[in-house]
Amino acid sequence: QVQLVESGGGLVQAGGSLRLSCAASGRTFNSYACGWFRQAPGKEREFVAVISWSGGSTYYADSVKGRFTISRDNSKGTVYLQMNSLKPEDTAVYYCAVTPSRTYPSYFEGNYYYWGQGTQVTVSS
């Protein structure tokens, strides 16, 4: 069992930055790959980024590549999403989730076992 709690969302102007955090509890956290997804109003949830269990490998959606950076600190049980050059189209609820390492890299939310409650990110133009 892994419990995930996101934080760091908020309101920011276009071009600004935010850093999201996802704090995990559970002994097996370090064995999971971790991903970030987002869901905008009226749209389906979509993949944003994923990081391997060791942090040595990452993948990004094309829409955020070069602007977002995913990282993790296993000693703290935390995954981060640094978001720079934010655009109004980045407005969404952002969720972190974990998936078994054998499915890495997975863009499919059905492969993710545990999810956080989400944190709202709003980018104004």
Buried (B, 14 or more C-beta within 10 A) or exposed (E): EBEBBBEBBEEBEEEBEBEBBBBBEBEEBBEBBBBBBBBBEEEEBBBBBBBBBEBEEBBBBEBBEEBBBBBBEBEEBBBBBBBBEBBEEBBBBBBBBBBBBEBBBBBEBEBBEBBBEBBEBBBEE
